[in-house]
Amino acid sequence: MIHIIIEVDALSESGKQPEIEADLLEGAARQALACAGAASEAELSVVLSSDERLADLNRRYLGVNAPTDVLSFPSGEVDPDSGMPYLGDVLVSYPRALAQAATGGHSVEEELQLLVVHGVLHLLGYDHASPAEHERMWALQAEALTRLGSRIKGPSSS
């Protein structure tokens, strides 16, 4: 069983919590895990957050003084309560997802699916630093997004 924890700590432009269905984010995470052939027993968390929080984490942990759309923090730990591997945390900037969706001409839901898939693949050790890594990761992203019925197949930025 895959257990996914969804947390929203971002505010929409109206100052209210964004109304995003947890199933949308869970489905994206599950498709990324399935396409990558990941273990069927695992836990991870997905957090919708602010540009400020992701910029701070990006600076503190990656040395990049700029906001970003998604960050992944692999864990490699075992959850003491469930005994399942804890893959880690995926943090998504909700304001950046809104902006990228508008720029890309697609829904914020599709952008969030893309960012969650991208983040989960990073939790699993995929990267896009070299051309070969990029090709493999983008192929898995496209496969997961196709299975989700998304019109987009890869990042418009990042």
Summary of the structure (lengths in Angstrom):
residues: 158
radius of gyration: 14.7
end to end distance: 30.9
largest distance: 43.1
contacts: 504
relative contact order: 0.18
helix: 44%
strand: 21%
